[in-house]
Structure formats: structure tokens, C-alpha cells
């Protein structure tokens, strides 16, 4: 990948940082927004805690590229027709306009940091999540996928359904 232009930051002399982000319930995951794009020159960083066997929907971003960095556990990342397994420390790139998704393949939960540039990814996460009770423990409620798809469209994304087998 070649960076073609500099992402303007609010001020070159301003340190962008966030206090420890509060856990939020997003889909069946616990999410923490580490970088909101506004204070980081367009970089969005979201940490996900993912139960074993869970997966994202098959989806596409039209306004942002996405990077996957595995902190703990193992993921299968699917970008277009390419599948790759990532273990702890693994890193993958999903360019905009290419359908992608991931699933946890480790027998234990996974912790992943998603990074995006462009678009408003962390705003999408905020709109579709609620503060997590009990420090991030999830209940058994299922997400409203129609609502998620409508929200995704407002943020330049499309949700197609479950990951392909």
C-alpha cells in the first residue's frame, strides 16, 4: 500500500490521547473505542473482545480501509476470495470496496484491534452499541440486523449477511 497524502491532524502540537475507553456492547462483542478519528487525523481504532466461534457479518466499507491486528487468540480473516489465519501478533489489511469479515477460530476468546482510515467507523460503532454492564459482560440479546444494515448504509458500508463458508 502506498500512502498518497498526509492525513491532516487537528494541530501538530496537540497530543491526541484518550482515557481508558469504556466497554460497549456491539453485536455479540465487547468494543472499546481507542481512537475516534476526530482527535487522530482520521484514524479510528477499536478494540474488540470476541468470544470463541463468533464472527462478524460479511460486509464492505466504501469509505475506509480496515486493518486487523490480533492481540490474543486466533482469527480467520476473509478479504474477497482470500482467507488467512492470524494468530497473536498477526496483521491483515482489508481495502475499501472489497467484502470482508472475520471469525474467531481459537478455542479461547480473541482480542483484536481494528484500525480504519477515512470514513466514520468509530461513529458507526458508537451508534450501534450500548455501554456494557458489569465491565463488559454480554447478555444473550441478539442484534437487530435490519437496524445495523440501515445504519451501515448511512456510514458508507453494506452488510450482506453471515460470512461465506
C-alpha positions as CSV (number, residue, x, y, z in Angstrom):
1,X,0.0,0.0,0.0
2,X,1.2,3.5,-0.8
3,X,0.2,6.5,1.2
4,X,-0.7,9.2,-1.3
5,X,-1.5,12.1,1.0
6,X,-0.9,13.2,4.6
7,X,-3.9,12.9,6.9
8,X,-4.3,16.4,8.5
9,X,-4.3,16.3,12.3
10,X,-6.2,18.9,14.3
11,X,-2.9,20.5,15.4
12,X,0.7,19.3,15.1
13,X,1.4,20.5,18.6
14,X,-1.6,18.7,20.2
15,X,-1.2,15.3,21.7
16,X,-4.2,13.0,20.9
17,X,-5.0,10.6,23.6
18,X,-8.0,9.0,25.2
19,X,-8.5,7.8,28.8
20,X,-9.3,4.1,29.2
21,X,-12.2,3.6,26.9
22,X,-15.4,2.3,28.5
23,X,-16.6,-1.1,27.2
24,X,-19.5,-1.1,24.9
25,X,-21.8,-3.9,23.6
26,X,-21.5,-4.2,19.8
27,X,-23.2,-7.2,18.2
28,X,-22.0,-10.1,20.4
29,X,-18.7,-8.4,21.1
30,X,-17.3,-6.1,23.7
31,X,-15.8,-3.0,22.0
32,X,-13.7,-0.1,23.3
33,X,-13.2,2.9,21.1
34,X,-9.5,3.8,21.4
35,X,-9.3,6.5,18.7
36,X,-12.3,8.3,17.4
37,X,-11.0,9.8,14.1
38,X,-11.8,13.4,15.2
39,X,-8.8,13.7,17.5
40,X,-6.5,11.4,15.5
41,X,-6.4,12.9,12.0
42,X,-9.0,10.4,10.7
43,X,-7.6,7.2,12.3
44,X,-10.2,5.1,14.0
45,X,-9.0,2.4,16.4
46,X,-11.5,0.0,18.0
47,X,-10.5,-2.9,20.3
48,X,-12.9,-5.9,20.2
49,X,-13.1,-8.8,22.7
50,X,-14.6,-11.7,20.8
51,X,-16.0,-15.0,22.1
52,X,-14.7,-18.2,20.6
53,X,-16.6,-19.1,17.5
54,X,-18.1,-15.6,16.9
55,X,-17.9,-13.9,13.6
56,X,-18.5,-10.5,12.0
57,X,-21.1,-10.2,9.3
58,X,-19.9,-10.4,5.7
59,X,-19.7,-6.7,4.8
60,X,-17.9,-4.0,2.9
61,X,-16.7,-0.4,3.6
62,X,-16.9,2.1,0.8
63,X,-15.3,5.0,2.7
64,X,-12.5,3.4,4.7
65,X,-9.7,0.8,4.6
66,X,-9.5,-1.6,7.5
67,X,-6.6,-3.3,9.3
68,X,-6.9,-6.2,11.7
69,X,-4.3,-6.7,14.4
70,X,-4.7,-9.8,16.7
71,X,-3.6,-9.1,20.3
72,X,-4.8,-12.5,21.7
73,X,-6.3,-15.6,20.1
74,X,-6.7,-16.6,16.5
75,X,-8.9,-15.3,13.7
76,X,-9.7,-16.4,10.2
77,X,-9.9,-13.2,8.1
78,X,-11.6,-13.3,4.8
79,X,-11.0,-10.5,2.3
80,X,-12.6,-11.0,-1.1
81,X,-11.8,-14.6,-2.0
82,X,-8.7,-14.8,0.2
83,X,-8.7,-16.5,3.6
84,X,-5.9,-16.2,6.1
85,X,-5.4,-17.4,9.7
86,X,-3.9,-14.9,12.0
87,X,-2.5,-15.7,15.5
88,X,-1.4,-13.5,18.2
89,X,0.6,-10.6,16.7
90,X,-0.9,-11.3,13.2
91,X,-1.9,-8.4,11.0
92,X,-4.1,-8.2,7.8
93,X,-5.4,-5.5,5.5
94,X,-8.9,-5.1,4.0
95,X,-9.1,-2.4,1.4
96,X,-12.2,-0.4,0.9
97,X,-14.8,-1.7,-1.6
98,X,-13.7,-5.3,-1.0
99,X,-16.1,-7.5,1.0
100,X,-14.6,-9.0,4.1
101,X,-15.2,-10.4,7.6
102,X,-13.6,-12.5,10.3
103,X,-14.3,-15.3,12.7
104,X,-12.6,-16.4,15.9
105,X,-11.0,-19.8,15.4
106,X,-9.2,-20.2,18.7
107,X,-10.8,-22.2,21.5
108,X,-10.4,-19.2,23.7
109,X,-11.7,-15.6,23.2
110,X,-9.8,-13.3,20.9
111,X,-8.8,-9.7,21.4
112,X,-8.4,-7.7,18.1
113,X,-7.7,-4.0,17.3
114,X,-9.4,-2.8,14.1
115,X,-7.9,0.3,12.5
116,X,-9.6,2.3,9.8
117,X,-8.6,5.4,7.9
118,X,-11.3,7.5,6.2
119,X,-15.0,7.3,6.9
120,X,-16.5,7.4,10.4
121,X,-16.1,3.8,11.7
122,X,-16.0,4.6,15.4
123,X,-19.1,6.7,15.0
124,X,-20.8,3.6,13.4
125,X,-19.7,1.5,16.4
126,X,-21.0,4.1,18.9
127,X,-24.4,4.4,17.1
128,X,-24.8,0.6,17.1
129,X,-23.6,-0.2,20.7
130,X,-24.6,0.5,24.3
131,X,-22.4,0.8,27.4
132,X,-21.7,-2.7,28.6
133,X,-22.8,-3.5,32.1
134,X,-20.6,-5.4,34.5
135,X,-17.3,-4.2,32.9
136,X,-18.2,-5.6,29.5
137,X,-20.1,-8.8,30.3
138,X,-22.6,-9.5,27.5
139,X,-26.2,-10.6,27.7
140,X,-27.9,-13.0,25.3
141,X,-29.8,-10.4,23.3
142,X,-29.4,-10.8,19.5
143,X,-28.6,-7.6,17.5
144,X,-31.2,-6.1,15.2
145,X,-29.6,-6.8,11.8
146,X,-32.0,-4.7,9.8
147,X,-31.2,-1.7,12.0
148,X,-27.5,-2.5,11.7
149,X,-27.7,-2.6,7.9
150,X,-29.6,0.7,7.7
151,X,-27.0,2.3,10.0
152,X,-24.2,0.8,7.9
153,X,-25.6,2.4,4.7
154,X,-25.5,5.8,6.4
155,X,-21.8,5.3,7.0
156,X,-20.9,4.1,3.5
157,X,-21.0,0.4,4.4
158,X,-23.1,-2.6,3.3
159,X,-23.9,-5.7,5.4
160,X,-24.6,-8.8,3.3
161,X,-25.3,-11.4,6.0
162,X,-23.3,-14.2,7.5
163,X,-19.7,-15.0,6.4
164,X,-19.3,-17.3,3.5
165,X,-18.4,-20.9,4.4
